[in-house]
């Protein structure tokens, strides 16, 4: 088969020149169901909510972000994230969509708002009981600022092993919160060093000498006049790589007493007689249910990372469309850098991936809204949401880190200047791969979920149990077809099945290749884990030896999920011209993803060397085809010009 046979034939309706109409149509598709929310956020004053025009001293930057948060509280979207009985409107999806738009502003504001309304407010709202409802309006208005004190110096991802204790004193009906050793110090806590007055502290709850696992207790850390509360030690984390406007601090507690009513007891409470009870008997399941209610934070981080990456892509593409360097032989005018194949290759596939991830984010936010509103109320719905949120967070934050760095390089020395935004975006988003779940740990969570829908007991199985459950799945398909729309399945079913018939321009072929890789990786992983069931096998050693395989299988799963979401959205697009462009963008994303793994396809005899060469040639062709529309593609992100004004704007 010739290379040319793989190249999709351009449609007569495929535009070849930029147009405002095309931008509007693409933007409508990218905005999805959240167009009105995004348009409202686009109308906010970029001077008030935008990034500082130059680096600021730490205290000045923190004060600026606090003032921005106060102004932001006047908008409706903080209250949208809470139920009516707590003074909210229960418009959860709109709240997250609006929050995502902050990713185009100063990311310190994005994080500060996420701590205040997502983490701190979310803990009070979702882990508390009716006795805590009165606090939520104070939180949404910004009158009561707080922090989310989970991570400890000695324990980050391993939350179940936190060392801080919360012990009931039955004589006084108080809970005594204590930091027993330096490793138990609460570390990296946003809003703790300067502004927070109340901390949602995660600690081991001890009643009558018995530990009931990690629970959350509200602990005042400052008095109303700003002085540190008795028994609390507050330290400033100091300068960081980025996010200079966020007051990260460290908290320690010396037998701090708080009323029993400060226990956020929705999933485990203590009555007037000092007796502990929980609606969930199993401690492991209870713990993961508590953490699962806070999944909105992980979803929001993914949204903010995607927004930051789109900002970098917009800045860089506008620069590349105007920046000229070197003239072709015989030419009077130098060539724009965007016309060079190497530049297109480094930039355009990332734009395509940004499109795919935004569509996948919309699906994720909609699923979250269904769960939080009760429309999808089963435990399976909750677990599926947690798994997808973990996976999308990994893929999007990795994309942001990689893309922003590449954009910085593509802009040369200009990209290193603060005025051109890329330096701040690079520094501020670097932590996104770590907070709200370390990416490698999250991929393990995704893989374990794929291997084991482990009954309805998310925390019950230890490593050996998970391994054995995975081994029992060998021989069957265990991949969740979470995007198994009829339209996607029809595309896959219609694709040729033999390697010699592979035509990369066929959407079904693209999707089938991604599915095959995921299935092979997952089934191979289950076979490897089966060794743990052998007599005298060291289950942990077997599990540890497969961790690289584990995370690769999980990443393949998430890549397939995102690809199918994007492909389905293109098929469902009603606007003919937008659909033609989106189809080509989708081609580029899917084929670039397959190309990135072409070594795997070669090693496993899924593609021949000739076919992988054809694949690379096709990616080049699509990059060249989309080049005239590059600025339209990034303009469709709908980022206000006031947030994209740089020294590089209008470079000629």
Secondary structure, DSSP 8 states (H G I E B T S, - for coil): --GGGGS----TTS--S--HHHHHHHHHHHHGGGHHHHHHHHTS-HHHHS--SS---HHHHHHHHHHHHHHHTTSTHHHHTS-GGGT----HHHHHHHHHHGGGS-HHHHHHHIIIIIIIHHHHHHH--GGGHHHHHHHHTTSS-EEEE--BSS-SS-GGG---EEEEETTTTEEEEE--SGGGSEEEETTTTTT-SEEEEEEEEEETTEEEEEEEEEEE-B-TTS-B-TTEEEEE----SS-TTS--EEEEESSEEEEGGGB--SSSEE-TTS-EE-S---HHHHHHHHHHTTHHHHHHHHHHHHHHHHHHHHHHHHHHHH-EEEE-TT-SSEEEGGGSHHHHHHHHHHHHHHHHHHHHHHHHHHHHHHHHHTSS-SHHHHHHHHHHHHHHHHHHHHHHHHHHHHHHHHTGGGGGSGGGSHHHHHHHHGGGGTTTS-HHHHHHHHHHHHH---TT-TTT--HHHHHHHHHHTTTS-----TT--HHHHHHHHHS--SGGG--TTSHHHHHHHHHHHHHHHHHHHHHHHGGGGSTT--HHHHHHHTHHHHHHHHHHHHHHHHHHHHHHHHHH---HHHHHHHHHHHHHHHHHHHHHTHHHHHHTTSS-HHHHHHHHHHHHHHHHHHGGGHHHHHHTT---GGGT--TTTT--
